[in-house]
Structures are given as C-alpha cells and as structure tokens.
C-alpha cells in the first residue's frame, strides 16, 4: 500500500497529526506514517509579512524524499502564504511528492470565536486530502462539495466533504499515481495552492 509520511512542522500538536494518520486513509486508499522528527519552519519566515512562505517549506521537504518514498504531508501551525496571495491554508507540488497544510487559519480562535476541536479536525482533514489530491495530479473541482474544490475562505472549507466526488475519484483511479510503488519525478513539479 502507498504510504504518506506525515511530518510535524514547528510546535504542531501531536494529537492532530495522530488524527490525520487515522482519518486520511478513510478518504484516500493509502496508509499514513508519522515521522519521528519535526521540521523547523524558521528559515521560511518573512518578517515583512509576519508569515511563512509555504513554497520554501516544500523546497525544504524535498531533502526528505528518498527512492521508494511515495508522498510527504507536512502539518504546521504557522501562518502560510505565497507571494501572489495574502495567505494559503496549504500548498502542494502538483504531481510531486510533497504537500504542506497549516492549522493557523483553520482554528476558530483565529476569527475571534470559541475553540472547536472537532471543527478544526474536519477542516484539517479536508485541507490535507485536498493538498494530497494535488500531489496526485488532481486539479480544483467545480463541485463545491468535493474535497478538491477551491477554498479561499474557511467557510468554503466547511461546505466541502472530506472525500472526492465521483468525477475526481474516477480520475484518480485511472491515474498512474495510485499504483503501488509509483516512482516520482520530484524535480520537475510545480507547487499548487
């Protein structure tokens, strides 16, 4: 079975990563394994924006990829951005091995609301499956309920399901990426938010 390596970034709560380890396989036919170390995001911090450049985290993740590895998902608790957007919930290498998501703007507390751990878990799962979908060459879907629908606000994440629509699932099942031990050409992939 294909394995997604879950990588903790910064001070992310281990319980969130453990939740993803068990929840992601319910949405995608794969296994998850938590790596026993953390990535320090400080090199991706940009003081002028007071945010972390997600593409730089992805670039750093490339150093983790070894022959035979399938996918890596980094889970962070810092505010992510790419230069053309004010923020992102996550980013992935389209068809590549690496993706990153962050809980920073998924938390109710960010919006001045009461903490809601169940809602945070669901948002994090949806964003994680979404970004992993990009690593499997899935583009944004027009069905707003599909996990691959684009989300530029947290409310849109809440409308999505944590699973692929029929069309996206069909594309994924016919894709070379879900075959066992699919080799990855990690050097020629573009990031996707």
C-alpha positions as CSV (number, residue, x, y, z in Angstrom):
1,X,0.0,0.0,0.0
2,X,1.2,3.5,-0.7
3,X,2.3,5.4,2.4
4,X,2.1,9.1,3.1
5,X,4.8,10.3,5.6
6,X,3.3,12.8,8.0
7,X,5.9,15.5,9.0
8,X,5.4,17.7,12.0
9,X,6.4,21.4,11.4
10,X,7.1,23.7,14.4
11,X,5.1,23.1,17.5
12,X,2.1,21.3,15.9
13,X,0.1,19.3,18.5
14,X,0.8,15.6,18.0
15,X,-2.8,14.7,18.6
16,X,-3.8,16.5,15.3
17,X,-1.2,14.5,13.4
18,X,-2.4,11.3,15.0
19,X,-5.9,12.2,14.0
20,X,-4.8,12.6,10.4
21,X,-2.9,9.3,10.5
22,X,-6.2,7.5,11.1
23,X,-8.6,9.8,9.1
24,X,-6.8,10.3,5.8
25,X,-7.0,6.5,4.9
26,X,-10.8,6.8,5.2
27,X,-10.8,9.3,2.4
28,X,-8.0,8.0,0.2
29,X,-6.8,4.4,-0.3
30,X,-3.4,4.7,1.4
31,X,-1.6,4.4,4.7
32,X,-0.1,7.2,6.8
33,X,3.0,7.0,9.0
34,X,4.2,9.8,11.4
35,X,7.9,10.5,11.0
36,X,9.7,10.8,14.4
37,X,11.1,14.3,13.9
38,X,10.0,17.9,13.4
39,X,10.9,20.4,10.7
40,X,11.8,23.8,11.9
41,X,9.9,26.4,9.7
42,X,12.0,29.4,10.8
43,X,14.0,29.6,7.6
44,X,10.7,30.2,5.7
45,X,9.7,33.1,7.9
46,X,9.5,36.5,6.2
47,X,9.4,39.3,8.8
48,X,7.9,41.9,6.3
49,X,4.8,39.8,6.1
50,X,5.0,38.1,9.5
51,X,4.2,34.8,7.7
52,X,5.9,31.7,6.5
53,X,6.4,31.1,2.7
54,X,4.9,27.7,2.1
55,X,6.9,27.1,-1.1
56,X,10.1,27.3,0.9
57,X,8.8,24.7,3.3
58,X,8.0,22.5,0.3
59,X,11.5,23.0,-1.0
60,X,13.0,22.0,2.3
61,X,10.8,18.9,2.3
62,X,12.4,17.8,-0.9
63,X,15.5,16.9,1.0
64,X,13.5,14.2,2.8
65,X,12.5,12.4,-0.3
66,X,14.4,9.1,-0.9
67,X,14.0,6.5,-3.6
68,X,10.9,4.4,-2.9
69,X,9.2,7.1,-0.9
70,X,5.7,8.0,-2.1
71,X,4.3,11.2,-0.5
72,X,5.0,13.6,2.3
73,X,2.5,15.8,4.1
74,X,3.8,18.4,6.4
75,X,1.4,19.7,9.1
76,X,2.2,23.1,10.5
77,X,0.7,25.6,13.0
78,X,2.1,28.7,11.4
79,X,0.6,31.3,9.0
80,X,1.4,30.3,5.4
81,X,1.5,32.4,2.3
82,X,2.6,32.5,-1.3
83,X,3.6,35.9,-2.8
84,X,0.5,36.2,-5.0
85,X,-1.9,35.6,-2.1
86,X,-2.4,37.1,1.3
87,X,-2.5,33.6,2.8
88,X,-2.9,29.9,2.0
89,X,-4.3,27.0,4.0
90,X,-1.8,24.7,2.3
91,X,0.2,24.1,-0.8
92,X,1.3,21.1,-2.8
93,X,3.6,20.1,-5.6
94,X,1.3,19.2,-8.5
95,X,2.1,15.6,-9.3
96,X,5.0,15.7,-6.9
97,X,5.8,14.1,-3.6
98,X,5.3,17.0,-1.1
99,X,2.4,19.0,0.4
100,X,2.0,21.2,3.4
101,X,-1.0,22.3,5.4
102,X,-1.4,24.6,8.4
103,X,-3.9,24.8,11.2
104,X,-3.2,28.5,11.8
105,X,-6.3,29.9,9.9
106,X,-8.3,26.8,10.3
107,X,-8.8,27.4,14.0
108,X,-12.0,29.2,15.2
109,X,-9.9,31.2,17.6
110,X,-8.2,33.0,14.7
111,X,-11.6,34.5,13.8
112,X,-12.3,35.5,17.4
113,X,-14.7,32.6,18.1
114,X,-14.7,29.8,20.7
115,X,-12.3,26.9,20.3
116,X,-13.9,24.0,18.4
117,X,-11.6,21.0,18.2
118,X,-14.0,18.8,16.2
119,X,-14.4,21.6,13.6
120,X,-10.6,22.0,13.5
121,X,-10.1,18.3,12.9
122,X,-12.6,18.3,10.0
123,X,-11.0,21.4,8.4
124,X,-7.6,19.9,8.7
125,X,-8.6,16.6,7.2
126,X,-10.3,18.3,4.2
127,X,-7.2,20.5,3.6
128,X,-4.9,17.6,3.9
129,X,-6.8,15.4,1.5
130,X,-7.1,18.4,-0.9
131,X,-3.4,19.0,-0.9
132,X,-2.6,15.3,-1.3
133,X,-5.0,15.3,-4.2
134,X,-2.9,17.9,-5.9
135,X,0.2,15.7,-5.4
136,X,-1.8,13.1,-7.3
137,X,-2.4,15.5,-10.2
138,X,-5.9,16.4,-9.3
139,X,-6.9,20.0,-10.2
140,X,-9.5,22.1,-8.5
141,X,-13.0,20.7,-8.9
142,X,-16.2,22.7,-9.9
143,X,-18.3,20.7,-7.5
144,X,-18.2,22.8,-4.3
145,X,-18.9,19.7,-2.2
146,X,-15.8,17.8,-3.5
147,X,-12.7,17.9,-1.3
148,X,-10.9,19.2,-4.4
149,X,-13.0,22.4,-4.7
150,X,-11.0,25.6,-4.3
151,X,-11.3,27.4,-1.0
152,X,-10.2,30.9,-0.4
153,X,-12.1,31.3,2.9
154,X,-12.6,28.9,5.7
155,X,-16.4,28.9,5.2
156,X,-15.8,27.2,1.8
157,X,-13.8,24.5,3.5
158,X,-16.8,23.9,5.8
159,X,-19.1,23.3,2.8
160,X,-16.8,20.6,1.3
161,X,-16.9,17.0,2.1
162,X,-13.7,15.2,3.1
163,X,-14.0,12.9,0.1
164,X,-13.6,13.1,-3.6
165,X,-16.6,13.5,-5.9
166,X,-17.4,10.7,-8.4
167,X,-15.5,12.5,-11.2
168,X,-12.4,13.2,-9.2
169,X,-12.3,9.7,-7.8
170,X,-12.6,8.3,-11.3
171,X,-9.7,10.5,-12.5
172,X,-7.6,9.3,-9.5
173,X,-8.4,5.6,-10.0
174,X,-7.3,5.9,-13.7
175,X,-4.2,7.8,-12.7
176,X,-0.7,6.2,-12.6
177,X,-0.2,7.9,-9.2
178,X,-2.3,5.4,-7.2
179,X,-0.4,2.4,-8.5
180,X,1.7,0.6,-5.9
181,X,5.3,1.9,-5.7
182,X,4.7,4.7,-8.2
183,X,8.1,6.3,-8.9
184,X,8.0,10.1,-8.6
185,X,9.9,12.6,-10.7
186,X,10.2,15.1,-7.9
187,X,12.4,17.6,-9.7
188,X,10.0,18.9,-12.3
189,X,6.8,19.6,-10.4
190,X,5.1,23.0,-9.8
191,X,3.5,23.9,-6.5
192,X,-0.3,24.3,-6.3
193,X,-2.2,26.1,-3.6
